[in-house]
Amino acid sequence: MWMPTEDEAVEMFARHLVARHRAGASPRARQKAESLKSQGDLRGHQIWNAVADTAERLRQGNRQTTH
């Protein structure tokens, strides 16, 4: 059974959010990160910020290839 690494999981979630929410992907991930932080889940906060960063990178890459 395949188990994704943390980096692979971050990439998968980021790609899913970008496909579904486009420009709203990163803000949604950051909102989730803040929610987790307020609940005391600092590791979840860190991971969802990584998802947001990856979503931003993916969106920037998409903009560069469409111009």
N, C-alpha and C positions, 0 to 999 in steps of 0.2 A: 504494500500500500504506500502510495506517495504522500509524503508530508512536506508541505512547502516550508522553506526557511522563512525566517522573519522578514528578510528583505524581499523575498518572492511574494509573501502575503501582503506586504505594504504596497508593492507594485500592482498586484491584482486588485486590491481595494481601490487604489488610486485610479486605475484604468476603468473600473466599474463606475466610480463616481463621475469621472470625466465623461464617459459615454452617456450616463444618465442625466447629469446635471450641468454639463459643460462649464460655463464660467462660475456656476455656483458650487462646483465641486470642492474647491479649497476652503471657502467659507463654511461649508457644511462639516468638513473634516475638522476644522479649527473649533467649531461649535461643540462637536463631540469631544474633542480634546479638553476643552474647558469644563464641560459637564463632568467628565471623568476626574479632572483635577479637583473640582469642588466636592467630589465624593471621596477624595483621598487616594484615588488610583493614579499615582504618579507615573507608573510604567505605561498604563493605558494612555495617559496624557502625552507622553513622549512618543508612543507609537502613532497615535492619530495626528500629531504634528508632523511626523515623518510622512504619513499619507498625504497630508495637505501640501507639504513641500514637493512631493513627487507629482501630485496633481498639477501644481503650478508649473513644474518643469515640463510635464507632458503637454499642457496647454500652450506653453511658449514654443515648444517644438512644433506643434500643430500650426500655430500662427505663422511660423517662419517658412513652413513648407507650402502654405497656401498663397503666399505673395509672390 
